[in-house]
Amino acid sequence: DNTVALSFIITGDVLMYATLPLHARLLYVLLRPTSSKDLDASFHTLMINTTIVNLLFSLDCCLILEPSASGVFFEFFEV
C-alpha cells in the first residue's frame, strides 16, 4: 500500500512550494542594510548562508526535480 508514501510526497511538495516565498523574503530581510538587527555577526552570517542554501534547494526542487518527475525536462536527466 503506497498511501503513506504518497501522502509524504504530497506533503513535502506542498511544504516546498509554500516555503519558497518565505525563504526569499527572509533573505531580503537579512540582506536589507537599513534594518536594525540585534544579531551577532556570526549568527547573521550563518542565517544568510542557511537561507541561501534552502532557497537554492527549493528552486532546484521546484524547477528541475518536480517537472522531471512529471515527464517535463526528462531529457535533462537522460544525458
C-alpha positions as CSV (number, residue, x, y, z in Angstrom):
1,D,0.0,0.0,0.0
2,N,1.6,3.3,-1.2
3,T,-0.8,5.7,0.5
4,V,1.7,6.6,3.3
5,A,4.5,7.2,0.8
6,L,2.2,9.2,-1.5
7,S,1.0,11.3,1.5
8,F,4.6,12.1,2.4
9,I,5.4,13.1,-1.2
10,I,2.3,15.4,-1.4
11,T,3.1,16.9,2.0
12,G,6.7,17.5,1.0
13,D,5.7,19.1,-2.3
14,V,3.2,21.4,-0.6
15,L,5.7,22.5,2.1
16,M,8.4,23.1,-0.6
17,Y,6.2,25.4,-2.7
18,A,4.8,27.1,0.4
19,T,8.2,27.9,1.9
20,L,9.8,29.1,-1.3
21,P,8.5,32.7,-1.0
22,L,9.3,32.6,2.7
23,H,13.0,31.9,2.0
24,A,13.1,34.7,-0.5
25,R,11.5,37.1,2.0
26,L,13.9,36.0,4.8
27,L,16.9,36.6,2.5
28,Y,15.6,40.0,1.6
29,V,15.1,40.9,5.3
30,L,18.6,39.6,6.2
31,L,20.3,41.5,3.4
32,R,18.5,44.8,3.8
33,P,21.0,47.4,5.0
34,T,18.6,49.7,6.8
35,S,17.0,47.1,9.1
36,S,18.0,47.1,12.7
37,K,19.1,43.6,13.5
38,D,20.2,42.8,17.0
39,L,22.0,39.6,15.9
40,D,25.6,38.6,16.4
41,A,27.6,38.9,13.3
42,S,28.5,35.2,13.1
43,F,24.9,34.2,13.6
44,H,23.8,36.7,11.0
45,T,26.2,35.2,8.5
46,L,25.0,31.7,9.4
47,M,21.4,32.7,8.8
48,I,22.2,34.2,5.4
49,N,24.2,31.1,4.3
50,T,21.5,28.8,5.5
51,T,18.8,30.8,3.8
52,I,20.7,30.8,0.5
53,V,21.2,27.0,0.7
54,N,17.5,26.5,1.4
55,L,16.5,28.8,-1.4
56,L,18.7,27.0,-3.9
57,F,17.4,23.6,-2.8
58,S,13.8,24.8,-3.1
59,L,14.4,26.3,-6.5
60,D,16.2,23.1,-7.7
61,C,13.3,21.0,-6.4
62,C,10.6,23.3,-7.9
63,L,12.2,24.0,-11.2
64,I,14.1,20.7,-12.0
65,L,13.1,17.8,-9.8
66,E,9.4,18.2,-9.8
67,P,9.0,18.9,-13.6
68,S,11.2,15.9,-14.4
69,A,9.2,13.6,-12.2
70,S,6.1,14.5,-14.2
71,G,7.8,14.0,-17.5
72,V,8.9,17.5,-18.4
73,F,12.6,18.0,-18.9
74,F,13.2,14.3,-18.8
75,E,15.9,14.5,-21.4
76,F,17.9,16.6,-19.0
77,F,18.3,13.5,-16.7
78,E,18.9,11.1,-19.6
79,V,22.1,13.0,-20.6
